[in-house]
């Protein structure tokens, strides 16, 4: 959800602004600037969809003995920020009298770290079985719209009424399949020969978030006071991502007492898409609560559909450690996109860390 929150925020923070009356005649300027922001978000988000889709793999062993069950993996995929277009001195020729970069940064103050660093969380589960020298793995996570609808229906009181009016849509899915062939068997706890396997896989992931904005008031914001006239908005917002990923993996691991270090080299092709659709109506009223349009003002449509597709091949490395506690395995690993990976720590604060194209994964699985 964080990957789309800024685009919604850009609209909402207008409620805190003050502009001159004549500027309202240029709502199309605001539409142009909002389009710049949404396109910037799309360009920043789309390349990260690959690591987000492939994160959460807890299969540390290069070969499966009989059966593996990954109960739950928790992942965080880092990127160098969304909406970098809002960073100061970015050279954008903003048209609207209140520049959106200043508007967002002034309202958020020091909380705008997401312009330079983002961490997308994800959860995943899966299982694998071995058939001779071959093993097969299935993994994923699914959150349907029906669960969102159920959650909305359970919100009590006035808060529930407001949420229901927004008709929120939220769903996501991640589904993966992999097959591997054992090339070399592990020589055992006292041997020196590691296990080695070669595999191929496919992963599909999608995400959908939207709302039906009745007015700024429906999300707890007041109309924008414009020298005695009041700007309001209504309409729909929708954000969608879709990522197809194909991988070829060469993996090695070695059992050392209760520890199993492992490393994996992957060639990965992604076809990822990020799309944002806004169908908004901006209206100017003569009072903060009334329904009469201000003199000379007519509703203005703001229809935007930025769409960014990324098609690229990447080399990924995975390094990690399994801790084997009889049937239970604790797994931690790091995946890096070698063409984009970057880590620079100035200080241990959200604004002091620059990180891109890393996925940090941890979880537990049962093996027997």
ABEGO torsion letter per residue (X at the ends): XAAAAAAAAAAAAAAABBBBAAAAAAAAAAAAAAAAAAAAAAAAAAAAAAAAAABGBABABABBAABBBBABBBBBBBBAEBGAAABBGAGBBBABABBAAAAAAAAAEAAAAAAABBBBBBBBBBBBBBBEABBBBBBEBBBBAAAAAAAAAABBEAAAAAAAAAGBBBBBBBBBBBBBBBABBBAEAABABBBBBBBBBBBBBBBBBBBBBABAAAAGBBBBBBGGBBBBBBEBBBBBBBBBBBBBBBBBBBBBEABBBBBBBBBBBBBBBBBBBBBBBBBBBABAABABBBBGBBBBBBBBBBBBBBBBBBBBBBBBBBBBBEABBBBBBBBBBAAABBBBBABBBAAABBBBGBBBBBEBBBBX
